[in-house]
C-alpha cells in the first residue's frame, strides 16, 4: 500500500485548484496519506524561491493569467484578488493538524474548505469563526480550532523543516515514500495517478 506525504499551504491558490482530485487518486490506489501543512512563504525563502509580491513583474503577470486559465479549465470558481490575502494562515493550519490527530472527518474536504474560503468565499482564515466553519463543514468538531495549539505550532514548524529536507519547494507537493518520486503542482496529479498505477 503506497504512502504519500502531502505538503500543502493554507494560502496556496494552487492547493485550492487541486480540489479533491488528489483524494480521488488516493482512494483509487488504496494509498494512505500524511497531510503536512507548512508555511509556504518561509519555504520559498528556504529553497531559493521568491514570495509572489517580490517577483519580477513578468512572473507576477504570468501567474495572474495562469491561475485564471487553470480555474477556467477546471471549471472552478476563483477570485484572483481575494479580500483576505495574504493573511495569517497559521491558525487554520494548527486546526487542521488538530483535526488530523483527532480523526473523524474528511481531511481532503478540510483542505479544500480552508483554501476555498480564501480564494472563493472572501473569508479571512485567520479568524476563529472561519476556521470553525471549515472544520464543521468537513465533519470535524469545530472546538478543534482551539485545541492542541502548542502541538499544532510545533508540528507546523517541523513540517517546514521536513519539507526542506525532502526537496519540497512549493505547494501542493506530493511525495511517494516507497519510490521517492516527487510531484509538484495541481497539474501533476494525473502524473501521480499514473505513477501509482505503475505506468510512469
Secondary structure, 3 states (H helix, E strand, C coil): CCEEEEEECCCCHHHHHCCCHHHHHHHHHCCEEEEEECCHHHHHHHCCCCCHHHCCHHHHHHHHHHHHHHHHHCCCCCCCCCCCCCCCCHHHHHHHHHHHHHCCCCHHHHHHHHHHHHHCCCCCCCCHHHHHHHHHHCCCCHHHHHCCHHHHHHHHHHHHHHHHHHCCCCCCEEEECCCCCEEECHHHHHHHHHHHCCCC
